[in-house]
Amino acid sequence: MKLQFIAAAVIAASVLPAQASLINSAGSLLNPTSVVDFEAYDGLITSGPEVVATGVTFNGDIDAELGAYIRDLGENGVWGVGNHFAAAGSNGQISFTFDTLQSGFGAWVNHFRDVGGQITVSAYDSSSNLLESYSLALSTDVYSYNDGAFMGIARHVADIRSVTFSGVGAVADNLTYTAAVPEPESYALALAALGVLVGMTRRRAQ
């Protein structure tokens, strides 16, 4: 009987939502993860849509670039020494849409540093409603190469359909995204299973 209660508690705990938040490392995402490094592109100027990986479609503003190999980020240094990345165009925005809903994502990012400059990461659902958005002003050394920060969002359910990185001179590399986690319907099923276990235990006790 005790084992049944323990099993029920484990089921309930396994589906309880974690706090959604801004994350600063790929390790904060659930495993397994997939990564898009943009090395397959070499200076492709496109506003999209462009499929950059299975189930991942890129869109950008005018003059956005896939496989960019050089960007002067002003006082934040230079990007593109030995690697390719995605870069926003004149309007400062790049986005990625997932065929399968995701629970989290992130990328190595930076932006052109000027007065008030910052980069914003946002997540949207299937109806294009904003789920979460965070902005940070990054400061890397003026003489640095490919410096920046990992920036992303982790949520308690897989409800992310598309994401954007925006800001003056926004650049992103190693887009990382997660496998799906249970959606709300799964929680309902788990709670129903918990009820059945409790009922069975009570009947046996009687």
Phi, psi and omega in degrees: 000317178299320180298324179294319179293321178296317179298319180296319179296321179297317179300314181296316182295327184290341182246002177293136183290142173270163180290127176288144185195167169287136180239155182235019175203149178295335180294345179280350180271151176293146175265151001279160177237160175240151184230135173250119185254357175065012179288344179284351181249154181220081177071040179277111176277116183202146172261000177085185001285145179221122178284114184262346176196166180303118178081010181229122182242132180265140168222145179216177177279181179299136181074012174295155187222133172256135183074029176299145183236001174202132173213127174273116182258025178063233182288355176267008176093209185229141173247149173114007180279098177086006177209160178253155184205178176261138183227138177287158177266212188294334179268356173070042179213135172229147182219159179224134179245136183256136175294326179249135180301140183246156177259349180188161181197170175184173178202160173278120190228164170197180182204168176287123183270121172217188182296119180079004181291144178200169175241141182240134176245133184223149178236141183231152178269188184293341178261013180066021174279138179291125178269309180206153177208137180224145179233139178222142172262108181274147178225106177242164187296140181299336180260010183280159176235127177057032179271160180168210181211150173280132184218127181196189183225135174241132181237164185276348175225162179275088181230011181269117177264320181216158181222154176227149169238123184223153181150159179300123179067025183299134177229150181213141177219160179051056174300121184241133181219162192257169167282160182290151172243167184305138176269174184309324180300327180293323177298317181299317179296319180295319178295322177298318178298321178298317179299319179298317180298316180297317179298318179298319182295318180296317180297320180293325180294325179288000000 
